[in-house]
Amino acid sequence: MARQYKKILKKIQPKEKNSKPKEKPEKIGNDYILLAVLAITIIFMLIGWEFFTNLNRGLYVALATSLLTTYIRRHAKLTEKQNYWMEKASQASMGIAIVLFAIVAYFQYFGEPTE
């Protein structure tokens, strides 16, 4: 019975042979939160640049780089290879920001850096 039902469905609604491969669907929502965090990061970086240590400066630059590459990767029309490398750059800069944050927190609470 199931076979007959499938045959009837094929006759009623035949599959298209010349169907195009599915493209990535357009993103409906915008990344307002990502843009807001990026803007806040850049504002803090500009306002506090002269008060930051070199570690803090590196932290904010790495964080801004990570957020910017994430935004570019989501909205730019990149090839597979370019998308791969943008993703790796975003992950690497986020990793650097996390490590620098840990170092800054350590120095702030357990001792001063020797500069």
Buried (B, 14 or more C-beta within 10 A) or exposed (E): EEEEEEEEEEEEEEEEEEEEEEEEEEEEEEBEEBEEBBEEBBEBBEEEEEEBBEBBBBBBBBBBBBBBBBBBBBEEEBEEEEBEBBBEBBEBBBEBBBEBBEBBEEBEEEEEEEE
